[in-house]
Amino acid sequence: MADMPRVSGEAAIRALERLGFRRVGQHGLYVDLQRDLKLSSKRCVVPLQDELPSSVLMGILRQADVSTDEFERLL
């Protein structure tokens, strides 16, 4: 697996919003995102950090059910 790109929390949120996620709340430095699908919905939490560690970014993508390739295309 290739290295994940270094992105900020805001950049990750913008990419996820292009996939149909929307902000549904914020608790301090953590933004809640949600995407409604026909039969279910996906939620994820993105910390507002200057640079997200790759392990955190992978966890966000796993919660959002988004592939790394798809995410990288949206950056």
Summary of the structure (lengths in Angstrom):
residues: 75
radius of gyration: 11.5
end to end distance: 18.2
largest distance: 34.4
contacts: 190
relative contact order: 0.25
helix: 37%
strand: 27%
